[in-house]
Amino acid sequence: MSLLERSRPAPPAQAPRPVPALWLALLATPLAASANSPVLILPSMAGSFDVQTATATWLVTVFAWAVAVGTPLMAALLRRRGLRPTLRLGAALITAGTAVVALAPWLPLALAGRAAQAIGGAGLITVAMSLAGSVRRMGVITAGFGILGAVGPLLGSTIAGAASWRLSLAVGAVALLAVPAITRRADLSAPRDTTPFDGRGAALLVILATALVLIPRYPLPAVIASLAAAAFLALHLRTRPDGFVPASLLRTRTFVLSTLLACTVATSYFTLLFTVPQLLHHRTGWTTSTIGTGQMIALLVGSTLSMALAAVSARLSRPRLLTIVLAAGVLAPLTAAFAPWPPLLLLAATLAVFATSAGQATLAVYASQAAPDTLRPTAIGLFNLGYQLGGAFGPAIAALVILSA
């Protein structure tokens, strides 16, 4: 090598190219179909385990609980160990959980399998959202949630009719197809947090999230437990402000408001998701299949519109984006409450899924960008915990609305 060649500066390292948004969507969105696939086949599952249908609904509740508590836990793993271990653990949990559900002869064992599927899926969602980086790319993911969530019940019923209900609960495993591509394309060299793990903070957050999820089933004891867990967590934050729940995030106005808004629009969406079919049943002569098809089309339209908004988000200011999302979020319940023509209830469903899909995409980016780089995985995990709690509150409110109708 000549002296000139030795003295020539090395070319600058190229920044890794972003992972294509469609790979991120494939990694994250099958969880939505897996969550909703049991809705129409609960009687079949109950018959297989020789239990009442009401008891079989624990397969839905446990899945929602596991997603809620698994999201911040997997975010902590991502923050401390990086992308590769989080991807591997998420994929392993989905694989093991799917195998358990496929073979479980007893309901408690199937519940354990569903919990493993949900926690694994939460890990893959956390990775996908961490790699999104923009409202447009995040919008592809959240619109995918809406689309697969909309077709999930029909997809689960179709698979169960053609093969087995156990196979219908395996749709979340489709996400595994994206893991090799993400591993090859993503930057796996991100710095990792080396501070001691805050086990007490993690346990208190899990207890708080568990109590909140159980409020629809056991209101009084769950509310008491929630208040107690929140009080203990607040005391813990005084001694460990940089722990599992960083106090600095809770003092960040943008993060807190974004998370609260996401929880609000999610609560509205899940309330209308369960309320609209019942209201249509009472106010029209439509058959159950007609109502189900109409709602699915409404949700697909709303999800597509949210994807379109995400595509043009770069040309819109933050206030304008928030105005669009909040306007849709307010109009959805108002349309459902005061619609003079029953089919307008489907418009309420469209507005609700649009608000929650577009809101999750927009607010998730704002919440994560408000956090320091080292805390962004934690911010995404806690933000998604707030969103998932809307999935627990919504059905409870829907039950009250239906009972008072």
ABEGO torsion letter per residue (X at the ends): XBAAAAABBBBBBBBBBBBBAAAAAAAAAAAAAAAAAAAAAAAAAAAAAGBBAAAAAAAAAAAAAAAAAAAAAAAAAAAAAEAAAAAAAAAAAAAAAAAAAAABABAAAAAAAAAAAAAAAAAAAAAAAAAAGBAAAAAAAAAAAAAAAAAAAAAAAAAAAABBAAAAAAAAAAAAAAAAAAAAABBAABBBBABBBBAAAAAAAAAAAAAAAAAAABAAAAAAAAAAAAAAAAAAAAABAABABBAAAAABAAAAAAAAAAAAAAAAAAAAAAAAAAAAAAABABBAAAAAAAAAAAAAAAAAAAAAAAAAAAABBAAAAAAAAAAAAAAAAAAAAABABAAAAAAAAAAAAAAAAAAAAAAAAAAAAABBAAAAAAAAAAAAAAAAAAAAAAAAAAAAAAAAX
